[in-house]
Amino acid sequence: MSVAEIIDARTVEDHVMALASHGAFGETGVWRTVYSPEWSAAQDLVASWCAELGLEVSRDAVGNIWGRLEGTEGGPSIVAGSHVDSQTPGGRYDGALGVVAAVLAVQALKERYGPPRRTMEVVSLCEEESSRFRARFWGSRAIVGGIEPHEPDALFDDSGISIAEAMRSVGLDPARIPEAARADIDSFLELHIEQGPILEDAGLPVGLVRAITGLRHTSIELVGRSDHAGARPMASRLDPMAGAAEVISGAVGDALRMGPPAVTTIGKMAVEPNLTSTVPDRVTFTIDARHPDPEPLALLYRSHQTLISSVAERRGLEANTRILLDFPPCVCDPDLVRLLEAAAGELGIPAMRMHSGAGHDSQQMAARSKVGMVFVRSIGGRSHTPAEYTTADDAAKGIQVLATTMHELAY
Amino acid sequence: MSVAEIIDARTVEDHVMALASHGAFGETGVWRTVYSPEWSAAQDLVASWCAELGLEVSRDAVGNIWGRLEGTEGGPSIVAGSHVDSQTPGGRYDGALGVVAAVLAVQALKERYGPPRRTMEVVSLCEEESSRFRARFWGSRAIVGGIEPHEPDALFDDSGISIAEAMRSVGLDPARIPEAARADIDSFLELHIEQGPILEDAGLPVGLVRAITGLRHTSIELVGRSDHAGARPMASRLDPMAGAAEVISGAVGDALRMGPPAVTTIGKMAVEPNLTSTVPDRVTFTIDARHPDPEPLALLYRSHQTLISSVAERRGLEANTRILLDFPPCVCDPDLVRLLEAAAGELGIPAMRMHSGAGHDSQQMAARSKVGMVFVRSIGGRSHTPAEYTTADDAAKGIQVLATTMHELAY
């Protein structure tokens, strides 16, 4: 049997469902936050799969599970994987499918070709979603040595537990986090659901990611003057709500005019004092702006900033902006993209190059390795919800592309 | 001494400060909600002032304080007053100044002219602000028989106390509310701070209200579809935040284009799920729209409704609108407006006709009486804040106009 034959839809489905049983939420959802009992059970299951495959299994200092198949030539590893934690609730596929993919790809390669020339590893990353702690990319940041020493005692979940305490509750010592760092990873390959509608709209099962979007989260506070809704004429108001509406329409318009893949989202707002009959004195909202290419990204940011300044100045409002998050675009390794593309071509799987509009562990891994990503079609473009769905057929096709590429790299 | 000489700034100031000592909040504020101990103390003070004047003092079934000076000819009364409750916190003048005005006007008239031909009454209304219960105009509604039988047990404050319980705590029996109704009030005259900047901008101490604004509060819920902020392209979003921004800008624009005195305010908003990286699926906000004249008011409402429908339809959003509050404009009695104007002219007090953009007890009283209102200048147009301020000089001028008009009516 060929690698593509070994990786069939039924096997994929069985693995996804087995993993989804840990932290199952409702009919189709998953609620599996880092260092919870459900999370531990899921990581144990991945470890047992790796052990059954005859891989050398280890758990690193933050709880990432590694399964290692030593290469005959040694040297830096070819690693595949993704994360095992979920949104609250999330679906069965976000992260988990990439872990399943890595296991099945290595399994198929080992079964078909035996020991590789270069070391291959499976990794099930502990945390990506920031759904319990604001620990974004905890697993991959540990691997690239990107966790700051103060963080374990500074990040808390909603019940006041620090991530350090949560680590200790599953037998991990926060003081040892630096030991999770790796400098011997050549390439990191991540399969992930697309989480958007682009593949579905194009009628394709698989996408090959050329770049992961850069993104900036900005908090904008517009301060005006609270006034009586009846007694203060329109002309002399300092109305931050009218200003916010103008900025929001303008920022959404900036992204629309720039065209795809530029996106700008205003998802969060707070109004003070938030009373029907009172002109607000303060409106605070966020702008999430993204583009995978540095130049248009910088242009998008500038457009938004200019807009905020000019609206505030014209309306006599005080504007305070604060950058909450700022990730530069991450370019996937062009050679890996070409290899992935060639693999899809060989397998006769229709695929397209695309960007990722969402952030991924690969962004972090790129600090120390070449990275490549395979996307599989999301039905309805849904994600971060129990309604998230990818067919086992599409998933199998993506895994076949992943395995074929790993074969090219490791054998 | 003339009535105008009797009503001097010093006397006004003393009365305002005495009333403000009950429920004093910070340096210049007042926190005096209906049926609280501070409120009872304030009403007791008004009752004692009335008693000292030799008026016949009574407390009606909802706790309004009345001071009656019987006219030699009897017949329906000429009543002056306002409310004694405050915002949380509010200032010293909103409501309270109208109560002080009524006391000082009747005092000056009695002192200067003795017993009136027609009965004059002072009223200190129990509740207008809805700052403890959503009981808007509780005092004046009781007087016009406008409180529904279910209300006393259906209105609760933030600590879960019903207005019926609160009434009982100050010795009032909710079952007797209908007894507060009066059918023998000929004219109700209310002096109030303007709460806006129109008089200040015009450089005038006093305004004569020709109409109280009509107003409608509408809650608008726009429902779209939640999507990942990075993975969902702009063109296929159903973004209720972008829709809300467009409606808000458009509604504010409707009022601006119509020109003064049209006003439209968006003061309240809630976003779901309210996350930075997620296109919201639901944005709910309020529109407060006002105009004192029925035709432009109807036009303003129609413009807003058309806007909401067209934005929702074009953007594929579901729009659910709900009217929360709907007060028609209240026209002050033209004869009373002319009398007030003539009084200001006689006294040499510069004044202008204007509308009230805020709601007042007079709106309710108009159901059974002629109503007239005197506005006095608000410094900076501020109100519903401890920063609210009206000079004792301006207040005295307004009270002189009130007293002169009452003389015309009652003697």
Interface residues (C-beta under 8 A of the other chain):
Chain A: E194 Q195 G196 P197 I198 D201 T213 L215 H217 S226 D227 H228 A229 G230 A231 R232 P233 M234 A235 S236 D239 M241 A242 A244 A245 E246 I248 S249 V252 A255 L256 P260 P261 A262 V263 T264 T265 I266 G267 K268 M269 V271 P273 N274 L275 T276 S277 T278 V279 P280 T286 D288 R290 L324 S356 G357 A358 G359 S378 G381 S383 H384 T385
Chain B: E194 Q195 G196 P197 I198 D201 T213 L215 H217 S226 D227 H228 A229 G230 A231 R232 P233 M234 A235 S236 D239 M241 A242 A244 A245 E246 I248 S249 V252 A255 L256 P260 P261 A262 V263 T264 T265 I266 G267 K268 M269 V271 P273 N274 L275 T276 S277 T278 V279 P280 T286 D288 R290 L324 S356 G357 A358 G359 S378 G381 S383 H384 T385
